Amino acid sequence: MRGYQPVYVWVADLGAELSCTTLGSPGHSDQHRSARRDLAEYAVRTVVREQNMAGEVEILRCCDVCGGHEHGRPQVVGAPLHISASSSGRQAVVAICDSPVGVDIEILDKTHEPPTNVLTTAEMTTLQGLGHPERWQAFLRLWTAKEAVTKADGRGLLAPLQQLDVSGALRLPCTWVTLEGTRWYTQVVEIPALGVPTGFIALATGAPARIVWRTLEPVSSGAHQ
């Protein structure tokens, strides 16, 4: 995969002992958000250190639509890096790249029918021909790809999801997706357990990218400061 830009991806269990040590004690949703934020800061500081970037870095939120800082995608201040984060249940993922990137993670734990109001007509037709749980697996492939693309785009769920066709993600692990004229290189990876998928992680970048999987390392209290 020569010539492919690297995208660094951290996956963490917010309920694991290691996460409690390095990210703070998770529990309710606000604690999970705090743990995810700490994971993002840990990942950014790791890349900054490994690439010998100088200066202090900070992660802020900024909405590309309204300009507000209470929501919107995270942005790295002080380093030429782009970041995206997602969580589902206890699982969290952070992706870092030197160009715009979007990431999404979804755990397969659904029993009701998947929603169809975010799908194109072709995508809905494909799902209707599947049984359960194959229908949910297919939906999560589509949904994680859509979320990753719209996060990389910057608009998130404000983007026209019903016009965003990501059906290629059902056939190929890597595919090009077009959102209003802009192409995104999209990858969907299974989260396996006992030989069957328990969820999916999707990544979207503006150019072909190779995933560099990273793991958390035990750190002493205050090591992230």
N, C-alpha and C positions, 0 to 999 in steps of 0.2 A: 504493500500500500504506500509506495513511495510517492511523495508529492501531496499526500493527504494531510491536512492540518490536524494536529492532535486536539482532542477535547477530553479534558480530565473529568472523570465522573466518580463521585463518592456516593456510596449507598450505606445507610446506617439504620439499625434497629433502635428506635428511640426508647424502647423499653429494655434494651439489653444492659447488662452490668457495665460494659465498656462505655456505652453512651451516657450512663448516669455519672460515670467518673469524669468524662471529658466534656460533656455537653450540659450537665445539670440534670436534675431529677425531673423526668417527664411525668405527666399524669393527665390533667385536663387539657383541653384544646389550647388554651393560652400557654400552658407549659410546653406543649408540643411545638407551638410556633416559636417560642423562645429557644427551644432546643434546636429547631431547624435553622434559626438565625445564627446560633453559635456554630453549627456545623458549617454554614456558609462562610463565616468569618475564619474558621479553622482552615477550610479548603483554600480560600483566597490567600491567607498568610503563608500557607505551605507552598503554593505556586510562586508567590512573590519571592520567598526565600530561595527556592530551588532555581529560579531564573535570575537571581541576583539583581532584582529590581530595587532601586533605592527609594526611600521616603516612606511615610506613613500611609496606610490605606484605610478606607472606610467604606461601608456598604450602606447606601441610601436607597429609598424607594422613590420613583418618579413615574407618574402616569403620563404616557405619551399623548393621551387625548386631552386631559384637562390641566396637566402640569402640576397636579397636587402631589404631596409627599406622604399622604396617609395610606396610599395604595399604589398599585402599579408595579412594574417589574423592578427587581433590585438592580442597582448600578454600582460599579466599583469606582470610587473616587481615589485618585492617587496612583493608579496603575492602569496600563493599557489592556485591561481584561474585561470580558463580558461574562455575566453569571446568570444562571437560572436555577430555580429550586422548586421542589414539589414534595408532597407527602401524601400518603394514603394509609390510614390506620396508624400503626407504629412505625411504618417504613418511610424513610425520607431519602431524597436523592438531590445532589447538587452537581451541576455541570459548569465547567469553566473553560473558556476558549478565548482566543485573541480576536474573534469576530462575533457578531450576534449569534446567540444560541438559545434554544428553548428546550426544556426537559419536562417530562411528566411521568409520574408513576401511578399505577392503579393496581390494587389487589383484587383478585377475583373472589368475591364473597357475596355475590348477589343471588337472590332467589326469584325476584319479580322480573317482569319483562323489561328489557332495556329501552330507554327513551329513543324516539325516532325523530324528534323535532330538531335535532342537530345534524341530521344526515341528509345527504343528497338523495335524489330519487333512485339512482343506481345503487347506492349503498343500502338503502332500505330494501330494495328488491333482493339483494344478495342475502341479507339477514333473514328475510322471510322464508327463504328456502332451507334454513338450517334448524336443527333441533336444539333443545336445551341439554347440556350447557354450551354446546358449540356456538350458539347464537351469542351468548355473553362473551365468550372468548373473542369472537370476531368483532363484536361491538367495542370491546376494550382495546383491541388493536387499532380500530378506527379512531376511537376517542382519544387515546394517548397521542396518536400521530397528530390529530387536529389541535390538541392542546399545545403540543410542542411547537408546531408551526406558528400558531397564533401568539405564543409567548415570544418566539424569536422575532416575529413581525412587530411586536410591541403593543398590540391592541388587546391581546388576550381574548376573553369571551365576547368582546364588543365586535370582533371580526365577523364577517358573514359566514357562519359555520355551514349553513345549508348550501352555500355555493363552493365550499372547499372540498374537493373530491380527493380523498386519500385512499381510495380503494386498492391502489397498488400495494399498500401495506399488508393486504390480505394474502398477496401472492409472493412478495419478495421481502427479504429482511431490510433491503435498502432501496429507496425509490425517490425520484424527483417529484415534488408536489408544487403546484403553482397557486399562489394566492394573489389575485388581482394583478397579474403580470410579473410578480416576483417569484423566482424559483427557490425552493428550499430542499436541501438534501436531507431526507428523513430516514431514520433507522428505528426499527422496533425490535426490542430484545425481550425474550421470554424470561420470566423469573421462575425457574423450575423447582419442583419438589416431587420426589418419588416418580420422576419421569413424566409428569404432566405439568402444564403451566399453571401457576398460582397467581400470576399477574404479569404485567408488561411495563417496560420502561421504553419511552420514545425520546429521540433526540432529533432536533432540526437545526441545521447550520446552512449558511449561505454558499458553502463550497463543500466538496467531498471531505469527510472527516473520518479519522480512525479513533475509536474509543480507547482511552487509556484508563482502565479500571484502577481505582485507588482504594485503600483501606485506612481506617482510623488506626492510630497508634496510641497506646497509653501515654498520657501526659500527666505531670504533676499539677496540682491546683495552682491556677494563675499563670500557667504556661502560655495561655493565649493572649495575655495582656501585652 
